[in-house]
Amino acid sequence: MTDDLMDFDEVLARFEPVIGLEVHVELSTASKMWCGCLTKPGAEPNTHVCPVCLGLPGSLPVVNHDAIEAAIRIGLMLNCSIAAWCRFARKNYFYPDMTKDYQISQYDEPIAFDGTVTIDVGGKDFTVPIERAHMEEDAGKLTHIGGSGRIQDADYSLADYNRAGVPLIEIVTKPVTGAGARAPEVARAYMEFLRDAVRALGVSDARLERGNMRCDVNVSLMPIGSDVLGTRSETKNVNSLRTVEESVRYEMRRQGAILAAGGRVKQETRHWNEGGYTTPGRSKEQAEDYRYFPEPDLVPVAPDKAWVERLRAGLPENPVARRARLRAAWGYSGREFDDVVGVDGALDLIDATVVAGASPAGARKWWMGELARRANDQGCGLDELAITPGQVAEIQGLVEAGTLTDRLARDVIDGVLAGQGTPTQVIEARGLAVVSDDGALNDAVQAVLAASPDIVAKIRDGKTAAAGALIGQVMGRLQGKADAARVRELIMEAVA
């Protein structure tokens, strides 16, 4: 990294940050935007294609009804106006992974426009103005062979057109001002809102790490007291909540140093490096001419007002309102709740576990602790673990009833994840229930006391903390299948 950086506090003392986010959301429709080819990922390359996907002469696109409905519902969730009439356009550009060499998108007539989103950051509300949400298609995928796996030093590239034509919604904000020091957090919170919103709508998996949702982050600085927007940089395809926040912070510091030294910020695309910095992409000093013109093969879209109102009436709970409701109901601290929101999928899983009967504290303990660790070890999302919220609630209920200790509960989780059945079935198969018979517990206690007279003497001298060593020995004899609190009671009764 060679960029000079200004101290963040100095940036704020001298400049007003302005951010803008362009977010692509890949829709989870069964078929593509213009044809009946499947959108299911993971298929063999170039097996989900047809003449329309491949742009063959004479092929004609047909609009996917479900994609139109998803676009309208997203627009309504963003408090946008829905166009009474809109149409598609051709965006002409060299696309090596799209054989038509143009993209069908929307230009000056988007399906949704002029919205607002209110988000909570650190207990303060921030309003993010939405310019537009428009429909378009995705491109294919290039795999670069040889060298580092990047196009710069590859020997050749392979094109897979399975993704070409998958429906996308691009959501573009207007410039967001007034966030000050919170600008990086506002960018992240807005992305969290969009992720939760499209998942609640059921229109996208919204997994940033898989490209279902990706963000171009625009940042510029205005001198304090000025109302003239500065020159912006655009960090492309940022694919995690953390890096959305970090890229805003980094660009503020980089641009601040340039301006303070009398330099000029270049209008360019940049790329996020996982080392924690951005690097230059291509210059955007000149406006690009995509030669937009109306798509001649598609009729305009004119959503019926009654249809739009039916979709509005069926919207799920707003993610911001839902978070406020759940935090109040669960009694989590601000830090605890922020930690939950920051883990992809955790909020929904904890909510479902509480609904299944677990306490909020118990549900959080397992999903944010043991199960988060398992997901990290397996390199998968929390919701991809082979355990359900109902099973987690059952395990926590058994712990609270004294049937399991936390240690035994982890063994039960092992069995459930291994496909050995329900928690109850795993307990029976592995013999994991807590030993609750005082006779068996007393036998173990007496054996340990007889083998440790020196520790017994310390306890009788008033050094009760020494009982911890004896409890550990008893638990070892019983393979962890005992209530530690009950074992302590029996020890103290025996040495009295």
Buried (B, 14 or more C-beta within 10 A) or exposed (E): EEBEBBEBEEBBEBBBBBBBBBBBBBBBBEBBBBBEBBBEBEEEBBEBBBEBBBBEEEBEBEBBEBBBBBBBBBBBBBBBEBBEEBBBBBBBBEBEBBBBEBBBBBBEBBBBBBBEBEBBBEEEEBEBBBBBBBBBBBBBBBEBEEEEEEEEEBEEEEBBBBBBBBBBBBBBBBBBBEBEBBBBBBBBBBBBBBBBBBBBBEBBBBBBEEBBBBBBBBBBBBEEEEEEBBBBBBBBBBBBBEBBBBBBBBBBBBBBBBBBEEEEBBBBBBBBEEEEBBEEBEEBEEEEEBEBEEBEEBEEBEBEEEEBEEBBEEEBEBBBEBBEEBBEEBEBEEEBBEBBBBBBBBBBBBBBBBEBBBBBEBBBBBBBEBBBEBBEEEEEBBBEBEBBBBBBBBBBBBBEEEBBBBBBBBBBBBBBBEEBBBBBEBBEEBEBBBBEEEEEBBBBBBEBBEEBEEBBEBBEEEEBEBBEEBBEBBBEBBEBBBBBEBBBBBBEEBBE
